[in-house]
């Protein structure tokens, strides 16, 4: 097992954590979906905490832990990820989160997670279903994604 040192100081944030709510998680999901539809990589990047991120995208084999890997998945063009063609280039017109249970808070709201399916609608009306798991915390007043795992759903159809 590879061990990584725990990063205590962040060059970009003050490390002020606060409690979050299920409604804030739902708002972060809505912001994520809207940014996908707008093809807005800047807004998407701002939703991730790159100091402690684990990101396994739907259409990629590599796990991402940093901003450059995350951006590459969404827009492509990074020679370190030559198979990335840019998820945002799919031109989705809608994203719908279908939570299995609704956001769940841990430790009184210090962190939260959600799992379910999301449906990506294409401009031709086609639908792509994937499974998701997200974990969040609230840092410097912003709800941020700390874990994002997504995979194609085998055998299910959008509801």
Secondary structure, 3 states (H helix, E strand, C coil): CCCCCCCCCCCCCCCCEECCCHHHHHHHHHHHHHHHHHCCHHHHHHCECCCCCEEECCCCCCEECCHHHHHHHHHCCCHHHCCCCCHHHHCCCEEEEEECCCCEEEHHHCEEEEEEEEEEECCCCCEEEEEEEEEEEEECCEEEEEEEEEEECCCCCCC
